């Protein structure tokens, strides 16, 4: 049990170091790809937020309608 935890930590550190080395080596390629992906991500995140908040507003309106139509029980 303990060996698998230590092995997972070692593998995680090695992968992070390898990722940092490759990011430094291929920075220009990463920047070009990121510039292409970034607008698409903004569009998708914005659309997701818009859909989420519109559905929240609709559900709040539905809850208010239900509260007005049902008689209050005391």
PyMOL Python script that loads the backbone (N, CA, C, O; Angstrom):
from pymol import cmd

cmd.read_pdbstr("""\
ATOM      1  N   UNK A   1       0.834  -1.196   0.000  1.00  0.00           N
ATOM      2  CA  UNK A   1       0.000   0.000   0.000  1.00  0.00           C
ATOM      3  C   UNK A   1       0.870   1.247   0.000  1.00  0.00           C
ATOM      4  O   UNK A   1       0.644   2.154  -0.801  1.00  0.00           O
ATOM      5  N   UNK A   2       1.851   1.308   0.874  1.00  0.00           N
ATOM      6  CA  UNK A   2       2.721   2.466   0.975  1.00  0.00           C
ATOM      7  C   UNK A   2       3.608   2.604  -0.256  1.00  0.00           C
ATOM      8  O   UNK A   2       3.894   3.720  -0.691  1.00  0.00           O
ATOM      9  N   UNK A   3       4.046   1.485  -0.822  1.00  0.00           N
ATOM     10  CA  UNK A   3       4.910   1.513  -1.998  1.00  0.00           C
ATOM     11  C   UNK A   3       4.161   2.098  -3.191  1.00  0.00           C
ATOM     12  O   UNK A   3       4.744   2.845  -3.977  1.00  0.00           O
ATOM     13  N   UNK A   4       2.893   1.772  -3.335  1.00  0.00           N
ATOM     14  CA  UNK A   4       2.132   2.295  -4.470  1.00  0.00           C
ATOM     15  C   UNK A   4       1.931   3.802  -4.352  1.00  0.00           C
ATOM     16  O   UNK A   4       1.922   4.501  -5.365  1.00  0.00           O
ATOM     17  N   UNK A   5       1.769   4.313  -3.134  1.00  0.00           N
ATOM     18  CA  UNK A   5       1.637   5.752  -2.933  1.00  0.00           C
ATOM     19  C   UNK A   5       2.929   6.470  -3.289  1.00  0.00           C
ATOM     20  O   UNK A   5       2.910   7.496  -3.969  1.00  0.00           O
ATOM     21  N   UNK A   6       4.045   5.932  -2.831  1.00  0.00           N
ATOM     22  CA  UNK A   6       5.339   6.537  -3.125  1.00  0.00           C
ATOM     23  C   UNK A   6       5.621   6.460  -4.622  1.00  0.00           C
ATOM     24  O   UNK A   6       6.129   7.416  -5.209  1.00  0.00           O
ATOM     25  N   UNK A   7       5.298   5.341  -5.233  1.00  0.00           N
ATOM     26  CA  UNK A   7       5.495   5.190  -6.673  1.00  0.00           C
ATOM     27  C   UNK A   7       4.646   6.191  -7.446  1.00  0.00           C
ATOM     28  O   UNK A   7       5.110   6.764  -8.432  1.00  0.00           O
ATOM     29  N   UNK A   8       3.417   6.407  -7.013  1.00  0.00           N
ATOM     30  CA  UNK A   8       2.547   7.390  -7.658  1.00  0.00           C
ATOM     31  C   UNK A   8       3.097   8.796  -7.535  1.00  0.00           C
ATOM     32  O   UNK A   8       3.008   9.581  -8.479  1.00  0.00           O
ATOM     33  N   UNK A   9       3.665   9.127  -6.379  1.00  0.00           N
ATOM     34  CA  UNK A   9       4.257  10.452  -6.186  1.00  0.00           C
ATOM     35  C   UNK A   9       5.477  10.624  -7.088  1.00  0.00           C
ATOM     36  O   UNK A   9       5.637  11.666  -7.723  1.00  0.00           O
ATOM     37  N   UNK A  10       6.336   9.607  -7.148  1.00  0.00           N
ATOM     38  CA  UNK A  10       7.531   9.677  -7.991  1.00  0.00           C
ATOM     39  C   UNK A  10       7.144   9.829  -9.459  1.00  0.00           C
ATOM     40  O   UNK A  10       7.721  10.651 -10.169  1.00  0.00           O
ATOM     41  N   UNK A  11       6.187   9.055  -9.910  1.00  0.00           N
ATOM     42  CA  UNK A  11       5.738   9.153 -11.300  1.00  0.00           C
ATOM     43  C   UNK A  11       5.143  10.530 -11.566  1.00  0.00           C
ATOM     44  O   UNK A  11       5.384  11.114 -12.623  1.00  0.00           O
ATOM     45  N   UNK A  12       4.372  11.050 -10.625  1.00  0.00           N
ATOM     46  CA  UNK A  12       3.789  12.380 -10.789  1.00  0.00           C
ATOM     47  C   UNK A  12       4.854  13.456 -10.925  1.00  0.00           C
ATOM     48  O   UNK A  12       4.743  14.332 -11.783  1.00  0.00           O
ATOM     49  N   UNK A  13       5.891  13.399 -10.086  1.00  0.00           N
ATOM     50  CA  UNK A  13       6.975  14.385 -10.153  1.00  0.00           C
ATOM     51  C   UNK A  13       7.731  14.267 -11.469  1.00  0.00           C
ATOM     52  O   UNK A  13       8.059  15.281 -12.085  1.00  0.00           O
ATOM     53  N   UNK A  14       8.012  13.040 -11.909  1.00  0.00           N
ATOM     54  CA  UNK A  14       8.720  12.838 -13.181  1.00  0.00           C
ATOM     55  C   UNK A  14       7.900  13.383 -14.346  1.00  0.00           C
ATOM     56  O   UNK A  14       8.453  14.025 -15.239  1.00  0.00           O
ATOM     57  N   UNK A  15       6.610  13.142 -14.352  1.00  0.00           N
ATOM     58  CA  UNK A  15       5.751  13.626 -15.434  1.00  0.00           C
ATOM     59  C   UNK A  15       5.688  15.153 -15.431  1.00  0.00           C
ATOM     60  O   UNK A  15       5.704  15.769 -16.497  1.00  0.00           O
ATOM     61  N   UNK A  16       5.618  15.769 -14.257  1.00  0.00           N
ATOM     62  CA  UNK A  16       5.602  17.233 -14.171  1.00  0.00           C
ATOM     63  C   UNK A  16       6.909  17.810 -14.714  1.00  0.00           C
ATOM     64  O   UNK A  16       6.884  18.772 -15.482  1.00  0.00           O
ATOM     65  N   UNK A  17       8.045  17.236 -14.326  1.00  0.00           N
ATOM     66  CA  UNK A  17       9.337  17.722 -14.810  1.00  0.00           C
ATOM     67  C   UNK A  17       9.441  17.545 -16.321  1.00  0.00           C
ATOM     68  O   UNK A  17       9.900  18.451 -17.017  1.00  0.00           O
ATOM     69  N   UNK A  18       9.026  16.401 -16.831  1.00  0.00           N
ATOM     70  CA  UNK A  18       9.047  16.169 -18.275  1.00  0.00           C
ATOM     71  C   UNK A  18       8.143  17.162 -19.003  1.00  0.00           C
ATOM     72  O   UNK A  18       8.502  17.675 -20.063  1.00  0.00           O
ATOM     73  N   UNK A  19       6.981  17.427 -18.436  1.00  0.00           N
ATOM     74  CA  UNK A  19       6.067  18.387 -19.040  1.00  0.00           C
ATOM     75  C   UNK A  19       6.652  19.788 -19.073  1.00  0.00           C
ATOM     76  O   UNK A  19       6.499  20.494 -20.070  1.00  0.00           O
ATOM     77  N   UNK A  20       7.320  20.205 -18.002  1.00  0.00           N
ATOM     78  CA  UNK A  20       7.952  21.524 -17.976  1.00  0.00           C
ATOM     79  C   UNK A  20       9.084  21.627 -18.993  1.00  0.00           C
ATOM     80  O   UNK A  20       9.232  22.652 -19.658  1.00  0.00           O
ATOM     81  N   UNK A  21       9.883  20.567 -19.115  1.00  0.00           N
ATOM     82  CA  UNK A  21      10.975  20.562 -20.100  1.00  0.00           C
ATOM     83  C   UNK A  21      10.413  20.664 -21.511  1.00  0.00           C
ATOM     84  O   UNK A  21      10.897  21.458 -22.318  1.00  0.00           O
ATOM     85  N   UNK A  22       9.396  19.868 -21.812  1.00  0.00           N
ATOM     86  CA  UNK A  22       8.804  19.903 -23.153  1.00  0.00           C
ATOM     87  C   UNK A  22       8.117  21.230 -23.429  1.00  0.00           C
ATOM     88  O   UNK A  22       8.161  21.721 -24.557  1.00  0.00           O
ATOM     89  N   UNK A  23       7.480  21.822 -22.420  1.00  0.00           N
ATOM     90  CA  UNK A  23       6.845  23.120 -22.601  1.00  0.00           C
ATOM     91  C   UNK A  23       7.882  24.189 -22.918  1.00  0.00           C
ATOM     92  O   UNK A  23       7.659  25.039 -23.779  1.00  0.00           O
ATOM     93  N   UNK A  24       9.021  24.146 -22.220  1.00  0.00           N
ATOM     94  CA  UNK A  24      10.088  25.114 -22.503  1.00  0.00           C
ATOM     95  C   UNK A  24      10.683  24.888 -23.882  1.00  0.00           C
ATOM     96  O   UNK A  24      11.019  25.845 -24.580  1.00  0.00           O
ATOM     97  N   UNK A  25      10.816  23.627 -24.280  1.00  0.00           N
ATOM     98  CA  UNK A  25      11.408  23.308 -25.581  1.00  0.00           C
ATOM     99  C   UNK A  25      10.470  23.677 -26.722  1.00  0.00           C
ATOM    100  O   UNK A  25      10.916  24.215 -27.735  1.00  0.00           O
ATOM    101  N   UNK A  26       9.198  23.401 -26.576  1.00  0.00           N
ATOM    102  CA  UNK A  26       8.227  23.619 -27.652  1.00  0.00           C
ATOM    103  C   UNK A  26       7.336  24.824 -27.367  1.00  0.00           C
ATOM    104  O   UNK A  26       6.164  24.813 -27.746  1.00  0.00           O
ATOM    105  N   UNK A  27       7.848  25.849 -26.719  1.00  0.00           N
ATOM    106  CA  UNK A  27       7.040  26.992 -26.326  1.00  0.00           C
ATOM    107  C   UNK A  27       6.357  27.650 -27.522  1.00  0.00           C
ATOM    108  O   UNK A  27       5.171  27.974 -27.457  1.00  0.00           O
ATOM    109  N   UNK A  28       7.105  27.850 -28.623  1.00  0.00           N
ATOM    110  CA  UNK A  28       6.522  28.530 -29.787  1.00  0.00           C
ATOM    111  C   UNK A  28       5.340  27.730 -30.352  1.00  0.00           C
ATOM    112  O   UNK A  28       4.295  28.301 -30.663  1.00  0.00           O
ATOM    113  N   UNK A  29       5.507  26.427 -30.480  1.00  0.00           N
ATOM    114  CA  UNK A  29       4.407  25.591 -30.993  1.00  0.00           C
ATOM    115  C   UNK A  29       3.213  25.636 -30.056  1.00  0.00           C
ATOM    116  O   UNK A  29       2.071  25.703 -30.509  1.00  0.00           O
ATOM    117  N   UNK A  30       3.466  25.601 -28.751  1.00  0.00           N
ATOM    118  CA  UNK A  30       2.388  25.682 -27.773  1.00  0.00           C
ATOM    119  C   UNK A  30       1.651  27.006 -27.894  1.00  0.00           C
ATOM    120  O   UNK A  30       0.421  27.047 -27.846  1.00  0.00           O
ATOM    121  N   UNK A  31       2.407  28.092 -28.052  1.00  0.00           N
ATOM    122  CA  UNK A  31       1.789  29.417 -28.147  1.00  0.00           C
ATOM    123  C   UNK A  31       0.914  29.526 -29.392  1.00  0.00           C
ATOM    124  O   UNK A  31      -0.169  30.108 -29.335  1.00  0.00           O
ATOM    125  N   UNK A  32       1.370  28.975 -30.513  1.00  0.00           N
ATOM    126  CA  UNK A  32       0.583  29.023 -31.749  1.00  0.00           C
ATOM    127  C   UNK A  32      -0.706  28.228 -31.592  1.00  0.00           C
ATOM    128  O   UNK A  32      -1.778  28.691 -31.979  1.00  0.00           O
ATOM    129  N   UNK A  33      -0.600  27.043 -31.031  1.00  0.00           N
ATOM    130  CA  UNK A  33      -1.792  26.206 -30.832  1.00  0.00           C
ATOM    131  C   UNK A  33      -2.743  26.874 -29.846  1.00  0.00           C
ATOM    132  O   UNK A  33      -3.956  26.866 -30.053  1.00  0.00           O
ATOM    133  N   UNK A  34      -2.197  27.455 -28.768  1.00  0.00           N
ATOM    134  CA  UNK A  34      -3.033  28.119 -27.773  1.00  0.00           C
ATOM    135  C   UNK A  34      -3.768  29.305 -28.378  1.00  0.00           C
ATOM    136  O   UNK A  34      -4.930  29.552 -28.055  1.00  0.00           O
ATOM    137  N   UNK A  35      -3.083  30.048 -29.265  1.00  0.00           N
ATOM    138  CA  UNK A  35      -3.744  31.187 -29.914  1.00  0.00           C
ATOM    139  C   UNK A  35      -4.900  30.720 -30.787  1.00  0.00           C
ATOM    140  O   UNK A  35      -5.881  31.447 -30.949  1.00  0.00           O
ATOM    141  N   UNK A  36      -4.804  29.533 -31.344  1.00  0.00           N
ATOM    142  CA  UNK A  36      -5.897  29.005 -32.148  1.00  0.00           C
ATOM    143  C   UNK A  36      -7.038  28.455 -31.316  1.00  0.00           C
ATOM    144  O   UNK A  36      -8.201  28.546 -31.709  1.00  0.00           O
ATOM    145  N   UNK A  37      -6.710  27.887 -30.175  1.00  0.00           N
ATOM    146  CA  UNK A  37      -7.723  27.253 -29.330  1.00  0.00           C
ATOM    147  C   UNK A  37      -8.426  28.267 -28.426  1.00  0.00           C
ATOM    148  O   UNK A  37      -9.604  28.096 -28.112  1.00  0.00           O
ATOM    149  N   UNK A  38      -7.723  29.318 -28.004  1.00  0.00           N
ATOM    150  CA  UNK A  38      -8.250  30.258 -27.022  1.00  0.00           C
ATOM    151  C   UNK A  38      -9.586  30.889 -27.425  1.00  0.00           C
ATOM    152  O   UNK A  38     -10.495  30.924 -26.596  1.00  0.00           O
ATOM    153  N   UNK A  39      -9.751  31.391 -28.660  1.00  0.00           N
ATOM    154  CA  UNK A  39     -11.066  31.957 -29.021  1.00  0.00           C
ATOM    155  C   UNK A  39     -12.195  30.927 -28.967  1.00  0.00           C
ATOM    156  O   UNK A  39     -13.312  31.241 -28.555  1.00  0.00           O
ATOM    157  N   UNK A  40     -11.898  29.708 -29.382  1.00  0.00           N
ATOM    158  CA  UNK A  40     -12.917  28.656 -29.337  1.00  0.00           C
ATOM    159  C   UNK A  40     -13.300  28.362 -27.885  1.00  0.00           C
ATOM    160  O   UNK A  40     -14.478  28.183 -27.577  1.00  0.00           O
ATOM    161  N   UNK A  41     -12.302  28.310 -26.992  1.00  0.00           N
ATOM    162  CA  UNK A  41     -12.592  28.087 -25.581  1.00  0.00           C
ATOM    163  C   UNK A  41     -13.449  29.211 -25.010  1.00  0.00           C
ATOM    164  O   UNK A  41     -14.388  28.958 -24.254  1.00  0.00           O
ATOM    165  N   UNK A  42     -13.127  30.450 -25.370  1.00  0.00           N
ATOM    166  CA  UNK A  42     -13.927  31.570 -24.881  1.00  0.00           C
ATOM    167  C   UNK A  42     -15.371  31.471 -25.362  1.00  0.00           C
ATOM    168  O   UNK A  42     -16.301  31.722 -24.597  1.00  0.00           O
ATOM    169  N   UNK A  43     -15.556  31.107 -26.617  1.00  0.00           N
ATOM    170  CA  UNK A  43     -16.913  30.960 -27.161  1.00  0.00           C
ATOM    171  C   UNK A  43     -17.670  29.863 -26.413  1.00  0.00           C
ATOM    172  O   UNK A  43     -18.822  30.057 -26.027  1.00  0.00           O
ATOM    173  N   UNK A  44     -17.028  28.713 -26.208  1.00  0.00           N
ATOM    174  CA  UNK A  44     -17.696  27.599 -25.530  1.00  0.00           C
ATOM    175  C   UNK A  44     -17.985  27.919 -24.063  1.00  0.00           C
ATOM    176  O   UNK A  44     -19.064  27.599 -23.563  1.00  0.00           O
ATOM    177  N   UNK A  45     -17.043  28.538 -23.377  1.00  0.00           N
ATOM    178  CA  UNK A  45     -17.261  28.896 -21.976  1.00  0.00           C
ATOM    179  C   UNK A  45     -18.367  29.939 -21.862  1.00  0.00           C
ATOM    180  O   UNK A  45     -19.213  29.853 -20.971  1.00  0.00           O
ATOM    181  N   UNK A  46     -18.365  30.920 -22.756  1.00  0.00           N
ATOM    182  CA  UNK A  46     -19.412  31.942 -22.740  1.00  0.00           C
ATOM    183  C   UNK A  46     -20.780  31.350 -23.022  1.00  0.00           C
ATOM    184  O   UNK A  46     -21.761  31.710 -22.372  1.00  0.00           O
ATOM    185  N   UNK A  47     -20.853  30.436 -23.996  1.00  0.00           N
ATOM    186  CA  UNK A  47     -22.132  29.800 -24.311  1.00  0.00           C
ATOM    187  C   UNK A  47     -22.614  28.952 -23.135  1.00  0.00           C
ATOM    188  O   UNK A  47     -23.802  28.947 -22.813  1.00  0.00           O
ATOM    189  N   UNK A  48     -21.695  28.240 -22.503  1.00  0.00           N
ATOM    190  CA  UNK A  48     -22.065  27.432 -21.338  1.00  0.00           C
ATOM    191  C   UNK A  48     -22.583  28.288 -20.203  1.00  0.00           C
ATOM    192  O   UNK A  48     -23.580  27.941 -19.570  1.00  0.00           O
ATOM    193  N   UNK A  49     -21.919  29.406 -19.934  1.00  0.00           N
ATOM    194  CA  UNK A  49     -22.367  30.308 -18.875  1.00  0.00           C
ATOM    195  C   UNK A  49     -23.727  30.902 -19.213  1.00  0.00           C
ATOM    196  O   UNK A  49     -24.586  31.025 -18.340  1.00  0.00           O
ATOM    197  N   UNK A  50     -23.927  31.272 -20.475  1.00  0.00           N
ATOM    198  CA  UNK A  50     -25.203  31.833 -20.905  1.00  0.00           C
ATOM    199  C   UNK A  50     -26.331  30.824 -20.722  1.00  0.00           C
ATOM    200  O   UNK A  50     -27.388  31.162 -20.189  1.00  0.00           O
ATOM    201  N   UNK A  51     -26.115  29.606 -21.157  1.00  0.00           N
ATOM    202  CA  UNK A  51     -27.129  28.555 -21.010  1.00  0.00           C
ATOM    203  C   UNK A  51     -27.417  28.298 -19.532  1.00  0.00           C
ATOM    204  O   UNK A  51     -28.575  28.161 -19.136  1.00  0.00           O
ATOM    205  N   UNK A  52     -26.366  28.234 -18.719  1.00  0.00           N
ATOM    206  CA  UNK A  52     -26.546  27.968 -17.285  1.00  0.00           C
ATOM    207  C   UNK A  52     -27.385  29.063 -16.625  1.00  0.00           C
ATOM    208  O   UNK A  52     -28.338  28.761 -15.906  1.00  0.00           O
ATOM    209  N   UNK A  53     -27.041  30.324 -16.864  1.00  0.00           N
ATOM    210  CA  UNK A  53     -27.733  31.398 -16.168  1.00  0.00           C
ATOM    211  C   UNK A  53     -29.144  31.612 -16.708  1.00  0.00           C
ATOM    212  O   UNK A  53     -30.029  32.022 -15.957  1.00  0.00           O
ATOM    213  N   UNK A  54     -29.370  31.346 -17.981  1.00  0.00           N
ATOM    214  CA  UNK A  54     -30.735  31.424 -18.510  1.00  0.00           C
ATOM    215  C   UNK A  54     -31.602  30.341 -17.866  1.00  0.00           C
ATOM    216  O   UNK A  54     -32.745  30.596 -17.488  1.00  0.00           O
ATOM    217  N   UNK A  55     -31.048  29.124 -17.744  1.00  0.00           N
ATOM    218  CA  UNK A  55     -31.835  28.055 -17.115  1.00  0.00           C
ATOM    219  C   UNK A  55     -32.075  28.351 -15.639  1.00  0.00           C
ATOM    220  O   UNK A  55     -33.133  28.008 -15.112  1.00  0.00           O
ATOM    221  N   UNK A  56     -31.117  28.982 -14.961  1.00  0.00           N
ATOM    222  CA  UNK A  56     -31.323  29.371 -13.566  1.00  0.00           C
ATOM    223  C   UNK A  56     -32.448  30.395 -13.452  1.00  0.00           C
ATOM    224  O   UNK A  56     -33.277  30.306 -12.547  1.00  0.00           O
ATOM    225  N   UNK A  57     -32.482  31.366 -14.365  1.00  0.00           N
ATOM    226  CA  UNK A  57     -33.549  32.367 -14.339  1.00  0.00           C
ATOM    227  C   UNK A  57     -34.905  31.717 -14.590  1.00  0.00           C
ATOM    228  O   UNK A  57     -35.887  32.049 -13.926  1.00  0.00           O
ATOM    229  N   UNK A  58     -34.962  30.789 -15.552  1.00  0.00           N
ATOM    230  CA  UNK A  58     -36.225  30.104 -15.840  1.00  0.00           C
ATOM    231  C   UNK A  58     -36.682  29.296 -14.641  1.00  0.00           C
ATOM    232  O   UNK A  58     -37.868  29.288 -14.312  1.00  0.00           O
ATOM    233  N   UNK A  59     -35.749  28.614 -13.981  1.00  0.00           N
ATOM    234  CA  UNK A  59     -36.152  27.798 -12.838  1.00  0.00           C
ATOM    235  C   UNK A  59     -36.610  28.682 -11.682  1.00  0.00           C
ATOM    236  O   UNK A  59     -37.521  28.301 -10.946  1.00  0.00           O
ATOM    237  N   UNK A  60     -36.002  29.847 -11.506  1.00  0.00           N
ATOM    238  CA  UNK A  60     -36.427  30.759 -10.451  1.00  0.00           C
ATOM    239  C   UNK A  60     -37.830  31.282 -10.735  1.00  0.00           C
ATOM    240  O   UNK A  60     -38.640  31.418  -9.819  1.00  0.00           O
ATOM    241  N   UNK A  61     -38.122  31.579 -12.015  1.00  0.00           N
ATOM    242  CA  UNK A  61     -39.458  32.040 -12.393  1.00  0.00           C
ATOM    243  C   UNK A  61     -40.480  30.934 -12.138  1.00  0.00           C
ATOM    244  O   UNK A  61     -41.571  31.204 -11.637  1.00  0.00           O
ATOM    245  N   UNK A  62     -40.135  29.692 -12.480  1.00  0.00           N
ATOM    246  CA  UNK A  62     -41.045  28.562 -12.252  1.00  0.00           C
ATOM    247  C   UNK A  62     -41.311  28.369 -10.763  1.00  0.00           C
ATOM    248  O   UNK A  62     -42.444  28.099 -10.363  1.00  0.00           O
ATOM    249  N   UNK A  63     -40.276  28.506  -9.947  1.00  0.00           N
ATOM    250  CA  UNK A  63     -40.457  28.353  -8.496  1.00  0.00           C
ATOM    251  C   UNK A  63     -41.369  29.448  -7.960  1.00  0.00           C
ATOM    252  O   UNK A  63     -42.234  29.181  -7.125  1.00  0.00           O
ATOM    253  N   UNK A  64     -41.184  30.673  -8.430  1.00  0.00           N
ATOM    254  CA  UNK A  64     -42.039  31.770  -7.985  1.00  0.00           C
ATOM    255  C   UNK A  64     -43.482  31.557  -8.423  1.00  0.00           C
ATOM    256  O   UNK A  64     -44.403  31.886  -7.676  1.00  0.00           O
ATOM    257  N   UNK A  65     -43.701  31.007  -9.631  1.00  0.00           N
ATOM    258  CA  UNK A  65     -45.064  30.714 -10.095  1.00  0.00           C
ATOM    259  C   UNK A  65     -45.710  29.662  -9.206  1.00  0.00           C
ATOM    260  O   UNK A  65     -46.877  29.785  -8.835  1.00  0.00           O
ATOM    261  N   UNK A  66     -44.937  28.612  -8.860  1.00  0.00           N
ATOM    262  CA  UNK A  66     -45.474  27.551  -8.016  1.00  0.00           C
ATOM    263  C   UNK A  66     -45.822  28.080  -6.626  1.00  0.00           C
ATOM    264  O   UNK A  66     -46.830  27.680  -6.044  1.00  0.00           O
ATOM    265  N   UNK A  67     -45.000  28.969  -6.100  1.00  0.00           N
ATOM    266  CA  UNK A  67     -45.278  29.512  -4.778  1.00  0.00           C
ATOM    267  C   UNK A  67     -46.540  30.374  -4.783  1.00  0.00           C
ATOM    268  O   UNK A  67     -47.276  30.402  -3.796  1.00  0.00           O
ATOM    269  N   UNK A  68     -46.791  31.072  -5.879  1.00  0.00           N
ATOM    270  CA  UNK A  68     -47.978  31.931  -5.963  1.00  0.00           C
ATOM    271  C   UNK A  68     -49.237  31.104  -6.167  1.00  0.00           C
ATOM    272  O   UNK A  68     -50.295  31.468  -5.653  1.00  0.00           O
ATOM    273  N   UNK A  69     -49.151  29.994  -6.909  1.00  0.00           N
ATOM    274  CA  UNK A  69     -50.346  29.220  -7.208  1.00  0.00           C
ATOM    275  C   UNK A  69     -50.727  28.282  -6.076  1.00  0.00           C
ATOM    276  O   UNK A  69     -51.912  28.006  -5.890  1.00  0.00           O
ATOM    277  N   UNK A  70     -49.761  27.783  -5.313  1.00  0.00           N
ATOM    278  CA  UNK A  70     -50.113  26.871  -4.215  1.00  0.00           C
ATOM    279  C   UNK A  70     -50.461  27.690  -2.988  1.00  0.00           C
ATOM    280  O   UNK A  70     -49.770  28.653  -2.656  1.00  0.00           O
ATOM    281  N   UNK A  71     -51.543  27.301  -2.312  1.00  0.00           N
ATOM    282  CA  UNK A  71     -51.910  28.023  -1.090  1.00  0.00           C
ATOM    283  C   UNK A  71     -50.894  27.732   0.011  1.00  0.00           C
ATOM    284  O   UNK A  71     -50.390  26.617   0.144  1.00  0.00           O
ATOM    285  N   UNK A  72     -50.617  28.754   0.780  1.00  0.00           N
ATOM    286  CA  UNK A  72     -49.668  28.584   1.876  1.00  0.00           C
ATOM    287  C   UNK A  72     -50.305  27.744   2.986  1.00  0.00           C
ATOM    288  O   UNK A  72     -51.448  27.972   3.385  1.00  0.00           O
ATOM    289  N   UNK A  73     -49.551  26.788   3.462  1.00  0.00           N
ATOM    290  CA  UNK A  73     -50.046  25.944   4.545  1.00  0.00           C
ATOM    291  C   UNK A  73     -49.420  26.424   5.846  1.00  0.00           C
ATOM    292  O   UNK A  73     -48.204  26.590   5.947  1.00  0.00           O
ATOM    293  N   UNK A  74     -50.281  26.644   6.847  1.00  0.00           N
ATOM    294  CA  UNK A  74     -49.798  27.141   8.139  1.00  0.00           C
ATOM    295  C   UNK A  74     -50.036  26.117   9.217  1.00  0.00           C
ATOM    296  O   UNK A  74     -49.696  26.352  10.377  1.00  0.00           O
TER     297      UNK A  74
END
""", "prot")
cmd.dss("prot")
cmd.show_as("cartoon", "prot")
cmd.util.cbc("prot")
cmd.orient("prot")
